[in-house]
Amino acid sequence: MESGYVLFNLKPGTKKDFITKVKDIKAVKEARLVIGIWDAIAKIEAESIEELEKIYFNKIDKMADVMDSRLHIVACPRTRK
């Protein structure tokens, strides 16, 4: 199982609705609003890195409320468990 974190900048006024929508994606295990440079963060999981990338590029990054996003794949095997 591979894990990744997606950081989001969202359109103004869409934060609460966005969290509800992104949680509906099967691979999303957790999603939260955050304070700082980014507006929200989501943890995603899939069987492979390729699958994580497909979910990110085909579903998450194309969501209407997303202005900018970044996928960060967990690299250290010790933290995957």
Backbone as a ProteinNet text record, in pm:
[ID]
protein_1_A
[PRIMARY]
MESGYVLFNLKPGTKKDFITKVKDIKAVKEARLVIGIWDAIAKIEAESIEELEKIYFNKIDKMADVMDSRLHIVACPRTRK
[TERTIARY]
85.2	0	89	60.7	133.9	46.6	111	39.1	96.2	11.4	54.6	-30.3	21.1	-52	-65.9	-186.1	-212	-241	-168.8	-189.1	-266.9	-363.6	-453.6	-458.3	-464.7	-510.7	-646.5	-744.9	-882.9	-938.7	-1042.1	-1111	-1177.5	-1178.3	-1241.4	-1387.3	-1425.2	-1563.3	-1600.4	-1504.5	-1536.3	-1481.2	-1415.3	-1340.6	-1425	-1535.5	-1615.8	-1678.1	-1730.3	-1787.7	-1680.5	-1561.3	-1452.9	-1418.8	-1407.9	-1373.3	-1475.9	-1602.2	-1707.5	-1692.2	-1665.5	-1652.1	-1527.9	-1414.7	-1291.9	-1298.7	-1369.4	-1383.5	-1465.3	-1542.6	-1621.3	-1535.6	-1412.5	-1322.2	-1269.3	-1284.4	-1253.5	-1112	-1013.4	-874.3	-841.8	-927.5	-902.9	-939	-839.9	-859.3	-886.2	-841	-862.6	-845.1	-923.9	-910.9	-943.7	-861.6	-877.1	-845.6	-911.6	-873.7	-753.9	-661.3	-543.2	-522.6	-444.8	-410.9	-265.4	-240	-103.7	-105.5	0.2	11.6	-93.7	-122.9	-222.4	-354.6	-464.2	-598	-645.1	-598.7	-645.9	-538.6	-554.2	-464.6	-548.7	-509.5	-578.3	-475.5	-504.3	-421	-488.6	-409.9	-464.2	-382.3	-448.6	-382.5	-424.3	-328.8	-355.3	-254.6	-274.8	-188.6	-50.5	-38.1	91.2	107.2	230.6	256.2	187.4	187.1	119.9	-28.7	-91	-232.9	-256.5	-166.6	-176.8	-174.1	-80.7	-69	-194.4	-251.7	-374.3	-489.5	-504.9	-611.3	-591.2	-467.1	-437.1	-465.9	-409.3	-422.1	-562.5	-631	-760.3	-880.7	-866.3	-981.6	-957.2	-855.2	-835.7	-794.7	-693.9	-643.2	-743.1	-837.9	-937	-1062.8	-1068.5	-1186.8	-1203.2	-1327.7	-1359	-1304.7	-1300.9	-1262.1	-1110.6	-1032.8	-887.8	-821.1	-749.8	-671	-529.3	-475.3	-340.2	-333.3	-254.9	-237.8	-102.6	-56.8	70.7	55.9	101.5	102.4	240.4	245.2	369.1	355.2	435.5	427.9	519.4	467.2	546.5	659.2	783	899.2	962.8	959	1029.2	942.3	988	907.8	869.7	951.9	920.9	798.4	766.8	650.4	524.9	533.3	415.1	328.2	380.2	305.9	221
-118.5	0	123.8	215.5	341.2	454.5	556	671	799.6	900.1	1032.2	1137.8	1258.4	1372.8	1476.6	1530.9	1633.7	1764.1	1868.6	2002.3	2083.3	2163	2234.9	2384	2463.5	2602.2	2601.3	2656.9	2649.1	2786.2	2785.9	2910.1	2963.3	3095.6	3153.9	3109.6	3079.9	3042.4	2898.6	2814.9	2676	2571.7	2615.1	2521.5	2410.7	2444.7	2341.5	2244.8	2297.4	2209.4	2120.3	2175.2	2097.6	1976.8	1996.4	1885.4	1773.8	1808.1	1707.7	1632.6	1704.2	1642	1553.7	1600.8	1522.8	1395.7	1397.9	1277.6	1169.1	1206.5	1108.2	1023.8	1066.2	988.2	870.9	751.6	628.5	626.3	674.9	668.8	767.6	866.6	968.6	910.5	901.5	844	950.1	1072.2	1182.6	1313.5	1413.1	1546	1650	1753.7	1857.4	1994.6	2096.2	2234.3	2266.6	2346.8	2385.3	2536.1	2589	2730.4	2743	2831.5	2851	2882.7	2846.5	2872.9	2795.2	2673.9	2587.8	2596.5	2565.3	2571.8	2437.9	2328.6	2196.4	2092.3	1977	1863.7	1736.1	1639.7	1511.1	1399.4	1292.6	1172.6	1076	1024.7	928	799.9	687.3	557.2	478.7	402.1	314.9	200.9	103.2	-14.3	14.7	116.5	146.4	297.4	338.8	480.4	524.1	437.1	469.1	494.1	412.7	430.3	560.2	593	721.2	837	830.9	937	947.1	833.6	835	899.6	862.9	920.9	1071.2	1110.6	1253.2	1329.1	1284.8	1358.4	1351	1236.2	1217.3	1257.4	1261.2	1293.4	1416.5	1411.5	1514.8	1648.8	1650.2	1776.1	1843.1	1767.7	1822.7	1874.8	1868.9	1916.8	2067	2109.9	2248.1	2353.2	2325.4	2426	2438.3	2352.7	2351.5	2455.9	2548.7	2645.6	2593.4	2523.7	2469.3	2351.1	2251	2136.5	2072.4	1998	1927.1	1791	1686.8	1552.1	1523.5	1478	1438.3	1291.3	1205.5	1061.8	1027	946.8	903.1	815.4	851.9	784.7	681.8	702.8	617.1	496.5	374.6	255.1	244.4	296.6	285.2	365.9	470	552.9	507.8	411.1	362.9	271.9	213.9	114.5	178.1
0	0	0	-88.5	-99.8	-46.5	10.1	65.7	9.4	5.4	-36.5	30.2	30.7	85.2	-25.1	-38.2	-137.9	-65.2	-103.1	-48.5	-150.7	-103.1	-193	-163.5	-269.7	-263.8	-332.5	-265.1	-312.2	-346.6	-430.9	-463.3	-336.4	-318.4	-198.5	-184.8	-60.9	-30.5	-60.4	-96.6	-134.2	-38.3	67.1	152.2	212.6	277.5	345.1	245.1	133.8	31.5	-30.5	-49.5	-108	-21.2	108.5	198.8	187	181.5	166.5	35	-73.3	-205.4	-215.4	-164.1	-177.4	-93.4	17.8	101.3	31.3	-71	-146.4	-240.6	-266	-350.8	-268.8	-321.1	-247	-187.9	-260.1	-215.7	-104.4	-83.8	18.9	155	242.1	375.1	480.1	454.9	549.2	472.7	507.9	447.6	553.2	559.7	661.6	604.5	658.2	631.6	718.7	667.7	743.8	733.1	824.7	824.7	781	687.9	639.3	491.8	422.3	279.2	201.3	244.4	179.5	254.6	186.1	245.3	301.5	241.6	282.6	252.6	318.6	296.2	297	213.8	209.6	205.4	276.8	271	174.8	79.4	-15.1	-8.8	-40.2	-40.3	-163.5	-217.3	-331.9	-329.6	-415.8	-419.6	-475.6	-561	-622.2	-638.4	-662.5	-687.3	-816	-916.2	-1042	-1020.5	-935.7	-905.8	-829.3	-734.5	-664	-762.9	-857.2	-957.4	-1043.4	-1084	-1165.2	-1088.9	-962.5	-880.7	-867.6	-842.8	-828.4	-957.8	-1069.4	-1194.9	-1255	-1242.5	-1308.3	-1225.2	-1093.6	-1008.3	-922	-840.8	-738.4	-798.4	-882.9	-937.7	-1032.1	-1084.3	-1177.6	-1108.6	-976.8	-905.9	-928.3	-942.6	-981.4	-884.7	-756.5	-657.1	-637.6	-703.4	-684.2	-775	-712.7	-788.8	-811.3	-711.4	-717.7	-622.3	-656.7	-566.8	-591.9	-492.7	-499.5	-432.6	-500.9	-445.2	-389.1	-265.1	-200	-161.4	-224.9	-200.1	-82.9	9.7	125.8	74.5	108.7	52.6	145.9	273.4	368.5	404.8	378.2	408.9	556.3	645.6	788.5	826.3	752.8	787.5	716	627.5	554.3	638.4	741.2	818.9	923.3
[MASK]
+++++++++++++++++++++++++++++++++++++++++++++++++++++++++++++++++++++++++++++++++

